[in-house]
Amino acid sequence: MYPSLSDNAVPEETQIRRHARNDGSPCCEYTIVDGKKHGPARMFYASGKVYAEETWAADALNGPTKLFYESGSKQADLEYKD
């Protein structure tokens, strides 16, 4: 199993959704609040290593995003604002 967002890290009324590629490797996981992406999200390389850590608010990127090379070293720090 790949590392995941902790179900204890978000309020009870939220959902954490996870998607996998056809081969079963993790693709992404994100937090849903009231039917919209809201909170932390992560995207993965086919290897299972983290590609991006994102922050969403009401279905829009909003806040810090970190991108990583497959080696694990940081590629970029981005900041999205609504």
Summary of the structure (lengths in Angstrom):
residues: 82
radius of gyration: 12.7
end to end distance: 33.9
largest distance: 35.3
contacts: 207
relative contact order: 0.16
helix: 4%
strand: 56%
